[in-house]
Amino acid sequence: MIVVLKGMTWNHPRGYDPMVACSQSWQEKTGVEIRWEKRSLQDFEAFPVETLARNYDLIVIDHPHVGQITGENCLLPLDVPGREAERQALSAASVGPSYRSYAWNERQWAFPIDAATQVQAWRPDRTDRPQTWGEMLALARRGGVLLPLRPPHSLMSFYTLCGNLGRPCRSAAKGDLVDAETGATAVELLQEISALIDPACFGMDPIAVLEAMAVEASPVACAPLIYGYVSYSIAGFRPALVRFGDFPTVNAAGPVGSALGGTGIAVSAFSRAPGEAIDFAYWVASGGVQRGVYAASGGQPGHGDAWQGDKVNAAAHDFYRATRATLEGAWLRPRHDGYMTFQQAGSDRLNEGLRGRERPRLVVEELNRLFHASFRCG
């Protein structure tokens, strides 16, 4: 019997092309066909996973959904008996906290296939990479900076700044999201930069910012906090090359505290061929596939073997080596059931405070209130 699986990923060459290419190799290897569909980045960040799980066998997910997903019983755990050695190898090869970001209630719900966090993007033909927040602000005053502030990315920048200030936001327990002083400082920093950039940034996600940067005649030289997209650092992907590196720091601790992103491969609890779907998840997340066909097809691997490989880095102007320190120091977002409600509400409230130049401590009080309430949503 021919087995045909359905998969859902996100609508960008980095998210879609490698899944199609890997699935073609998998079909040649096993005879199992996987047909992939795609959804927008905004849907990827917010669309209910349970709805997807009822229609697809394989789903590419974002780790903050994990608490909600497990509460809805819509995914199969991947820590199946007899494959402990494979999981240990995946864990050991994790780029930063990517592997454990999909662990919840002592089970593993997805494997990282794409590793990302907030880093810095810049046009090497326009500027040298700003290394400090102050250097970046000087560039912003000359009109050379964009920052994605469309929800949830404003909140991601808030997280990153809090982490880099040395007092990261709470990620694994009830309580205040952040202490008043650290949070207020982060809001002040975001208010300062948001006043210097195009207001259109409040409607821009990372893809929109990078597309604007990659236009040949673009005046934009830098995006200081943005999720890395390897595609734009490959020659010929867009008219102008964009480089990526560690984000400009606000203190002397180095590039620590960045809000982790990336994606993982998960298997629906409603799949009619769960064994075949789980087999593909293990295979596509493995080192050989990740540094091979996955990376060669435009993917941004989640496996450390690819991140340190000479061939992969050469093709992407050292994208992986240049951002690895930020990945290793990344901060893991909350994942409890109810967090996704907070992520949207908190982003909206933060943007109100940025647009209205509200008192930073008031904005932080509201974020803490919304975070407390999120534990009652689940």
N, C-alpha and C positions, 0 to 999 in steps of 0.2 A: 504494500500500500504506500502511495506517495504521501508524505507528510508535508503540509503547507502551513507555515506559521505566519502570523501577522505581527508587525512591529510598529511602534510609534516613537518617533524621535522629534527633534526640533528643527525648525526651518532656517538652516544656514549651512553652507557647504561643509563647515567643520563638523556639524552634527549629523548631516544626512549622508554625504558622499562616502565616508568610511564605512558606515553601516551597510550600504549597498554593496560596496566592494568586498567587504569581509563576508557578507552573506553569499555572494557568488562563489567565493573560495570554499565556503562551508558546504554549499550545495555540491560542488565538484568532489568534495571530500566524503560527504555523508549521504547525499541524495535528498537532504532536507531543504526545502525551499522556504525562504523568508521574504515576505513582501513588506517593504517599509513605507509608511506614510509619515507626514511631518506636520507640525503645528508651529505657530508663531512663538517667538521668544516670550512674549507677554503671557500667552497661554501656558507655555512651559513653566513659568514661574508661579502661576496661580491656578491653573485648571485642575479640578478635582481628579485625583488619580483613580479613585474608585470607578468613575465613569469610564476612564480609559481601560482599566483592568477588565471590564466586562466585554470589551470589544477587541482586545489585543492580547497576544500571548507574551510578547516582550515589550517592555516599556523603558525608555530612557528617562530617569528621574533626577530630581534635585534633592540633596540630602535633607534639607529642613522639613520635607514632607514625611519623614520616616515615622514620627510619632503618630501622626494622623493616619497614615497608611496601616500601621499595625493595629490601631484601634478599630479600623474598618475591616480588618481581615481580608484585604484584597490582594496581598502579595504572598508568594511562597518563600519561606526562608531558604537561603542557599547553602547553609551549613549542613548539608546532607551527610549521612554517615559514609565513611570509606574514602572521603576526598580531603581529609585533614591536611595532608602534605601539600596539596595544591593551594589550599587556603592559607597555610602558613607562608608559602612562597609569595602569594599575592600581598599578604600583610607586610612581609619583610621588604617588598619592593614598593611600598606605598610612597607616593610623593607627598610629604607633609602628612597631615591627618586624613588624607582622602579615604583610605580603606576603613578606618574606624568611624568615619562620618556616616556610614551606612549600617552601623551596628546599633541595635536598640533592644533593650530587655534581654540581653545576653544571646541574641540571635543576629545573623548577618542577612540583611534584606536586599543588598545589591552589591555589585563589585564596581570599583571605579574603572571607567574606561576613558575618562577625560578629566585631567587635573587642571584647575584654574583657581586663581585668587585675584584680588585687586592688586595690580601692578601699575607701571607707568608706560604710556605709549608716547613716542615722540618722532618727529620727522628729522632724520639725520641731516637732511639738506637744509633745514631751517635753524637748528639749534643743537648744542651739545645737551646731553641728558642732565636736567636739573637734579642735583643730589640732595638738596634740602628744600623744605617748604618755603623758606625765604627766597631762594633762587627761583622757585617756580612762580611765586607771587610777582617778582620783578618782571617775569615774562608775561604774566597775565595782565599787568598794567600796560603792556604794549599791545594788548589785543591778540596774543598768540596762544590762548588756552581755551579749551572746552572741557566740561566735566559732565558726565551723564547724571542727571538728577531726576529722571523719570522714575517713579516708584517701581521697584524697591531700591533703586541704586543710590538714592540720596541716603537712605538708612544704612546701606552697605558702607558708604564713605564715613558716616558717623561711627559705625562700629570700628572701622580701620583706624580712624583717628584716636578713638578712645584706647584701643589696644596699643597704638604707638606711643601714647602719652604715659603708658605704664600701668593703667588701671582698666583692663579689658572689661567689657560688658559681661553680665552674667549669662551663662550658656546652659547650665544643667540643673538648676534648682529654682524654686520660688524665691521671691524677694525683689528688691529693686533691680531694674535693669542695669543701672550705673549710678555711681555716687555723684552727687550734685556738682561738685567742683570739676571733676573730669568731664562730665557730660556737658556742662556749660562751656568749658573751654573748647570742646569739639564743635559745639553749635556756633561759637564765635568764629572759629576758623572757617566753617562752612559759610557763615554769613559774609565773611570778608571775601572769600573767593567767588561766591555767587553774585556779589555786587560788581565784580570785575569782568564777568563773562557774559556772553549773549544770553538773554532771558529764555531763548529757545531751548536752552539746555534742560529746562524743567520738563520738556516733552521728549527728551532724547535718551535712548538707552545706549549701551556700549556700541552696538552695531551702527546706530545712526551717527554717533560721534566718529567712529573709525571710518565710515564711508565719507564723512565730511573731510576728515584729515587726509584721506588717500586720493583726493582730487589733486591733479598736478599743480594747479595754481592756488591751492588752498593757503590762506594765511595762517592756519592753525598749526602750531608747532609742537604742542604738548597736551596730553590728557593725563593729569597727575595720578588719578585714582580711577582705574578702569579694569574690567576683567580682561585678561590677556586673550587675544585671538591670533593664533599662529598664522592663520591664512594671510593676514595683512603684512606679515614679515617675509613672505615668499615672493620673490621677484616675479612680476607679471600678473599677480592676482588682481591688482588694481594699478592705475596709472602711476601712483607714487608709492614708494616703499615706506612702511611704518616699522620702527624698531620698538622693542619692548625691553624693559629692565626693571630693577627694583624701584619701588615708589619713593618719592622725595620725603624724607623723614622730618618729623617735628621735634625730635630729641636725639640724643646721642646713642640710643640703644640699637640703632640699625633698623632694617626693614622688618620689624616684628609687629604682629597684631592685625595683619590684613584679613578681611572677612573671606573665608574660604568659599569657593564656588565649585565648578566642575559638575560632572554628571556620572551616574552609575547605571548599570544594566540590571533590570529587575524582571522577575517572572510573575505573571498574573496567577492568582489563586484560582482563576476560572479557566485557565488554559486546558484545552482538550488533549494537549501533548506535552505535559509538564516535564517529562524526562528529556525530551529533545530540546525543549527551551532552556532547561538548566544546563545541559551539555554545551549549548551555544554560549551561554553566559560565561561559563568557565573558560571556554576556548578564546572568545574575543577579548577577555580581560588578561590573557596570559602574555608573558613577556615577548615571546617570539612573534605573535600576531601584532601586538602593540607597536613594536619597533619595526615591524615589517609592513604588511599590507595596510594596516590601520593608519600609520603615519604617512606612508607613501600616497595614500588616497585623500590627504588633506585633513586627517584627524589630528587632534591634540591629545596625545596619549596620557593615560593615567598610571602607567607603569614606569617605575624608575629606570628600567633597562633602556627605554627609549630616551628618557630625559638626559642620560649621560652618554648616549651614543654619538660618535663623530659624524656619521652619515646624516642622522636626523637633524643635528644642530647645523651642519653645513648648509642644508637645504633651506633653513629658516633663519639665517643670519644670527645664529647662536641664541635663538629665542629661549630655549630651555635652560641652558647654563646661565643666561643672563637674568633669569627670574627665579631660579631654584631657591636662593636664599629667602626670598619673600614667601615662597610656597612652604618651606620648612618651618618658617616662623608664623604660619597662618593661624588664625583663630577660628574655632569651630562654632558655628551659629547654634542657637537653641533648636531643639527638634521635638519638643513636647507637643502632644495633641492640643491644638489651640494656637500654636505659634504662628501658623500661616495667617490667621485672622489678625494677629498683632502686626505681622510684617507689613501688611497692606495699610492698616490703620495707623501704625507708627510712621510709615513713610509719608502718608498724607499729612499727618500732624506736623512732622518735621518740616515738610515743604511749606506749610502755612507759616511756620515760624521763620523760615528763611525769607520767604517773599515779603512778609509783613514786618521784618526786622524786629521780631518780638524779643522780649527779655529772655536771654538764654536759659536762666534757671526755671522760668515758667515752662518753657518748652520741655526741659528735662523732667519736671514734675509731671507733665502730661504723658510723656513717654513711659515713665515709671508706673503711672496709674494704668495705662493701657496694657503694660506688660503684666502687672498683677492680675488684671481682668482676664488675660488670655488663658490663665490656668483654670478659670471657671468655664471656659468655652468648650473644653474637651469632654 
